[in-house]
Amino acid sequence: AEGYSYLPQNNISKHSHAARQICLKIKELYENGCRYSDIAVLLRSLSGKLYDYIRAFEEFNIPYDIKTNTAFLSNTTVRTLVDYLRIIDNSMQDLPLCSSMLSNIGRFTAQELVQIRLAGGKDFNDAVRDYGSFTDSKYYDEALAEKIKEFFDKIDSLRAYAHYLPLYGFVNFAVDELKIREYAGSLPDSEKRLEDLKQFLIFVFQYSRDNASLSGFLHYIEKI
């Protein structure tokens, strides 16, 4: 483990120090012939320490796979919010873009998405972004073009806030702006949906330490 010198400092939390000490031990085991896939770290709880461990593993370039209770991520309300966060972070992703547009928040129909794609563009992302310029196409509709503009105006506005708000503050802001709670409350099994949304926000809070980014958070939940 020579070359690593993560020593306790006043500005390093006890969880961060513990995570780095574990990483040192993992590196030692790896350098002695153990595979990363043979190593497991067992913790009583990730509450309040999740980001410390993620950051330490990434600093030491150690591959990781976190097993935790994240069943709330499969809730359609939470999935819709995550899809919006994905296109706020990177609008060039076709799948979350389509999912967001088709959600009860985006309120596009499948027929409208087909109409957008047939209007032009080399792929769906190009088609939806450039739809307003396809005025000569028989698939062009002025009302649909305005609907698309309003959709992207909201995304672009949220992206501007994402650049300077802390992660947890931004996700809460997005929940309010997109009226996610109202959306969840209007659907069947609304209490469960709202509880899962609450658990997701707690999850974001636990991850949101120091300079945690939206991109980093989305990359993390892809591993779950």
N, C-alpha and C positions, 0 to 999 in steps of 0.2 A: 504493500500500500504506500510505498515511498512516493513522495511527490504530492501527496494530499496533506493539507495542514489545516483542516477545519477544526479550530479550537474554540471553546466557549468564549463568547464575547457578550458585552452588555446588550448589544442590539440584536442578538440572535435568541429566539425563543427556545425554551427547553425542548419543545417538540422538533424544532428545526435542528437543534444540536443532536437530538436522539436519532433523527432520520439520517443525518450525515454520518453518524457513527455506524449505523446499520449499513449504509452504503460502503463505507470503508471495509467492513467485514465481508460484504458481498464481493467487493473487488478482490479482496485477499483470497476468498474461496475460488473465485473465477481464475485468478492467476495461478492457483494450485491445481487446476484441471477440472474444477466443477463447472457444470453448465448453468447458465442463468435459469433455464427452465427447471432445474432441479431444486431451486431455492424458493422458499416461501417465507413471507414475513407475516406473522399472526399478531393482530392487535385487538384489544377488547372493543375498541370503538375508534372510528375515524373522526368523530365529532371534534371540531376545533383544531384538527391537525392534518386534515386531508391535503391542503395545499403545501404544507411543509414537506410532506413525503413526495408529492409529485415533483416539486421543485428540486428536491435533493436527487431523486432518481434521474431527472433530466440533466442536472448539472454534472452528474457522474456518468452520463451516457449509458445508463443501465435500462434495458427494456423492461417494461412492467405491464401487468394486467391486474386491475383492481377488482376484487369481488366484494360487492357490498349490496345492501338492499336498496335497489333502485327501481322497484316495480312501478313506481309512479311515472317513470319515463315512458311507459307503454300507454299511458292514458292519452286519448286523442286530443284533449285540451292541451296537455303539456307538449305533445308532439307537434301540434299546430304552432305553439309558441316557439319551439325549437326551430321549426322550418322557417319562421319569420326571422329568427336570430341568424340563421344560416345565410339568408339572402341579404340581410343587413350587412353581414360580414363580407359576403362575396356573392354578388347578384348574378354571377355567371353560372350558377349551378341549376341545371334544368329541373331536377327532381323536386327539391324544396320549393323552387319557384312555382311549378305546377301545383304542388300540394297546397301552398299558401293561397294561390289564386282560387282553387277549388273549395277552400275551407269556407265555413260560415262567416268568416271575417272578410275574406277576399270577395266572396259572393259572385265569382265567375261560374258559368256553367261549362260542362264538358263540350257542349256544342260551340260555345264561344271560343274555347281553346282550339278546337279544330278549325274554326273560321280564321283565327289569328294565324295558325300555322300555314293554312292554304294561301294566305294573302301574299306571302313571300318570305325571303330570308333563307340562309343556308341551314339554320337549325332553329329550334323553338325560341331560344334566347334572343337571337337576332330578330326573329319574326315579331315577338312581343315588344321588343325595344323600338323597332322601326315601323310598327304598324301604322302609326300616324302619317307616315310618308307614302303609304301604298294606296293613295287616293284613286289611282286608275284601276285598281283591282276590283273585280266583281265581289270580292269578299270583304271589301272595306265598308265600315259602318261608322258614321261620325259619333254616334252615342257610345259605341264600343271603344272608339279611340279615346274619348273623354274619360271613360271608366278606367282604361289602362293608365292614362295620365295621372288620375287621382290616386291610383294604386301606387305608382312609382314615386309620386310626390310624397306620400306618407313614408315609404321606405327610405327615400333620400333624406327626408327630415330627421328620421330616427337615426340614420347613419351619422349625421352631423353631431348628434348628441353622444353617440357611442365613442366619438373621438376624444371627448374630454371628461365624461362622467366615469366614476369608478364602476367596475363591472356590476356589482350588486345594485348600486343606485340606478344604473342604466337599465338593467333587466326589469326592475320595479317600474321604472318610467315607461318602458315599452309595454308592460302589462296594462298600465293605466291608459296609455295612448291607443292601444289596440283594443281596449275594452275586453280583455281576456276574462276577467271575473264575470262580467255581464254575459259574455258568450257561454261560459261554463254554467252559470246559473240558469240559463234558458234551456238547457239540454236535460234529457232524462238522467237520473242518478246524479243530480247536481251537487249534492253534499259530498259524494265521493270525488267528483271532479275538482271541487274547490279544495278539498283536503289534499289531493294529490298535487294541486298547484301550490298549495302552502308548503308541502314537503319539498317540492322542486326549488322554491325560493330559499328555503333553509339550506338546501344542497348547494345552491349558488353562493349563499353567504359563507358557508364553510370553505368553499373553494377560493373565495375572494379575499386574498391576502396580498398585501404590498401592491405590486403593479400587475396583478392578474388581468389578462386580456380576454376579450370576447373570443378571438381566434384560438387562444390556448384552451379556454373552457370548452369550446366546441370540439376541438381536437381530443380533449380528455374524454368527453362523453362518448365519442366514437369507439373508445377502447372498452367501454362497459358492455 
